[in-house]
Amino acid sequence: MFAKRFCRCFCSSGEQSDIRAAPEIDCSGPDSAVFKRADTVELVKPIGALGPPDPSKVAIPLSYSTAPQPLRGVPIREDSVWLLTVEHDCVEEITKIAMALYINGISFTYKDKERSFSLSPFTLVRPCRFYDDQRGIDVSALKCFKVALFAAGALLYFAVGERGVEEKKAEEERQRWAVDISCAVQLVTQSLFPSYSISCDPLEAATQTQRRLMAGYLIVGPSPHAAVLLFCELQPQSKGQARLALYESEGCAAVVMNIFITENSTCVEKVGLNCSCFSVGDTLFAARTPEERRLWLRVISNVKAKLRNRAPSPTDLELRHYRSAIKEHLHRAEAGVSGHVDQEPLLVRADRQRAPAHLAMSPPPTQPITASPALAQPPAPPAPEAPAPASPPM
């Protein structure tokens, strides 16, 4: 329902993907945004040297800017929340603010200055909690959540509730805010993808794809202020490693980068509501939907299991069986985009100087945010995540 409200506001359509709220997660667990040590990466072509997309294969630009951008349209939601200033995991200050959620970002006024943050596919939203009575500040009645904006280098803490407010009501309000923001992140993410289906079949005209297990578009975060849409192809184990090839487009004519996966490679999902991010080694990816992320992680996990068991390179017949097993799960992975409607990307092209004038309806921040640790300091390195659990072979 909320996703439909978003779509009506921006593109005057009631159709939109079925974005489902993730279940409540354990707030006591470690933070999840961590880049582990890189696996062997072979850079074939510099990211900055990407050529223009093949118009017959890609309907949208390849590279987008994740730098601060104007907020679009009118607010989807406006309400009062608490802004928490946090330092060394302790709440230093709480301030009542009026926050507005837009289709591509959030804004609020703090100490008489308007703060605006645009969302990107690499934004994580999740509930959190703090110990009671920190440094004389009573947070026992607050229900907290955090928004990690890795492109902006900011970690924002918000809360709802206060003394005298029923705990269940405050919990529901926190859930609504967290889900609404995560749905906005999903809409931004899906707007960057073309209409396509994940493929398991190789291309006759591209011999390098003959060992393909599955392939599809993923957003790659090669730098803090850029998101690149690349066509990624997973190939099976051979001589102790598997290959994840990143192409410019689904025509697979130009390889941008190869990531080689071994039995010791890290494959980690990022924990957040409606989150579609995961990492392989130190390379961060965003899938089109959480369901598609789940499929990528499952197939990679199965390949790693074969590497651990020293399985030989599969024969052509075995490859056909593997592809058939993956295809059985594709309908579930693509269910979240069954109602996808093409729309203008909600991030500007990386080579554009500014957003189109008719979209720039809310001014971007005019100076870096330095008012408080909650707004200024980048997220502290968190504890390592648990690797994605291995699943039974398909």
ABEGO torsion letter per residue (X at the ends): XAAAAAAAAAAGBABBBBBBBBBBBBAABBBABBBBBBBBBBBABBAAABBBBBAAABABBABBBABBBBBBEBBABBBBBBBBBBBGGBBABBBBBBBBBBAAEBBBBBGGBBBBBBBBAABBBBBBBBBBGBGGBBAAABBBBBBBBAAAGBBBBBBBEBBGBBAAAAAAAAAAAAAAAAAAAAAAAAAABBBBBBBABBBAABAAAAABABBBBBBBBABAABBBBBBBBBBBBBGGBBBBBBBABAAGABBABBBBBBAABBBBBBBBBGBABBBBEABBBBBABAAAAAAAAAAAAAAAAAAAAGBBBBBAAAAAAAAAAAAAAAAAAAAAAAABBBBBBABBBAABABBBAAABABBBBABBBAABAAAABBBBBBBBBBBBBBBBBX
